[in-house]
Amino acid sequence: MIAEIITIGDELLIGQTVDTNSAYIASALSSIGVIIHQITSVSDDSTHICKALDNARMDADIIVLTGGLGPTRDDLTKKTLASYFHCDLILNDKVLSHVKSLLASRGVEMNDLNHNQALIPSCATVLNNKVGTAAGMLFKNNGKFIFSLPGVPLEMEYLVSNEVLPIVKQLFADVDIVHQTVMTFGLPESMLAKKILAWEDSLPAHIKLAYLPSPGAIKLRLSAHGHNRLQLQQEIEKHIAGLKLIIPDNIFAIGDQSLEMVVGNLLKDNNMSVSVAESCTGGNIAHLITLIPGSSAYFIGSMVAYSNHIKTKLLGVKLETLDAFGAVSEQVVRQMADGCRAVFNTTYAIATSGIAGPSGGSDDKPVGTTWVAISGPQGTKSARFTFGNSREQNILRASAIAINLLREEILRNVSK
């Protein structure tokens, strides 16, 4: 089953609004086995919309349009679709009643523009939008399913979850689709792909592999299609077991879990705690850790020790160490970690110090140079990394590496 997504709105084409709708729809459809063939953005122009529909219908079985269903004059999608499918706009009493009720609950007086939102193409099936005034619509034409959804993300997401996906799933009623993800860390995408090439080539035709990279991990998603769900699950488990033999040290989770979620569970399950002293990462590690619900059970506190004065006064870094080696050094980051662990009285402490860039580097310490230290019951471990010139990427990479180093240290200690 192939789908195309068409987003409608001048604001998308001039960069005034970022198209997050396409990402949400594509993710939702992909999760149930639909192949996204193309994503297209078009202007608020009837001719342009019709051309996009013509092109999409050549290849796609499912077409999802978003945008242009509001009450203002620039919202042309509904009229365009009525003309495109050769049907009239008629008043839908159920939609009208919903619009009246919703506006009344918000204390908004209904006007003619709101009233016109209840005009629906006679050839469309209404998709009930309980969170907004613009009804979704489904057009079935020559075996194609064309969904038209409002562009407001909240309303679009509601309709995708409650109307679109149930309908599309029925099209797959005789097909089982099983997804499983393997979370990896420590190998760049190209190196990972080369290392598991033979394993990937051994996958049967009905199991597809996708690489989904991010600064914090590379997610390997296995998708199996067939007619026996249990058998598909067992097949995927067998292939994942084989993958674990090839890259055992790079897999940190089976299932869609972040590094910080995995580390949080390790800390909580072992009644451990953590604190953080950050320089170059500027509080991002603490931010990632505390994004996880329930992190108060193991996260005690953090300190952004950006200046040398704070490093010495609050973390106990020695002035002679700073003078001799500089803030970006193994000696300093280890003292930061030890001092942080002592100040917060935690099982573990993470410390970072580096040159995030884009300036400030030298021949000995180029931009991207970063030291990370983990202080724990078994002593203090440290490692140096050299990233690139992008400040944002350096912060993200350093944060992910620091959290992963903590994970590895916990696993080493709990296995003893």
Sequence and secondary structure as in RCSB ss.txt:
>XXXX:A:sequence
MIAEIITIGDELLIGQTVDTNSAYIASALSSIGVIIHQITSVSDDSTHICKALDNARMDADIIVLTGGLGPTRDD
LTKKTLASYFHCDLILNDKVLSHVKSLLASRGVEMNDLNHNQALIPSCATVLNNKVGTAAGMLFKNNGKFIFSLP
GVPLEMEYLVSNEVLPIVKQLFADVDIVHQTVMTFGLPESMLAKKILAWEDSLPAHIKLAYLPSPGAIKLRLSAH
GHNRLQLQQEIEKHIAGLKLIIPDNIFAIGDQSLEMVVGNLLKDNNMSVSVAESCTGGNIAHLITLIPGSSAYFI
GSMVAYSNHIKTKLLGVKLETLDAFGAVSEQVVRQMADGCRAVFNTTYAIATSGIAGPSGGSDDKPVGTTWVAIS
GPQGTKSARFTFGNSREQNILRASAIAINLLREEILRNVSK
>XXXX:A:secstr
 EEEEEEE HHHHTTSS   HHHHHHHHHHTTT EEEEEEEE S HHHHHHHHHHHHHH SEEEEES  SSSTT 
 HHHHHHHHTT  EEE HHHHHHHHHHHHHTT    HHHHHTTEEETTSEEE  TTSSS EEEEEETTEEEEEE 
SSHHHHHHHIIIIIHHHHHHHTTT EEEEEEEEE SS HHHHHHHTHHHHHTS TTEEEEEEEETTEEEEEEEEE
ES HHHHHHHHHHHHHHHHHHSTTTEEEESS  HHHHHHHHHHHTT  EEEEESTTTTHHHHHHHTSTTGGGTEE
EEEE  SHHHHHHHH   HHHHHHH SSSHHHHHHHHHHHHHHHT SEEEEEEE  SSS   SSS TTEEEEEEE
ETTEEEEEEEE  S HHHHHHHHHHHHHHHHHHHHHHHHT 
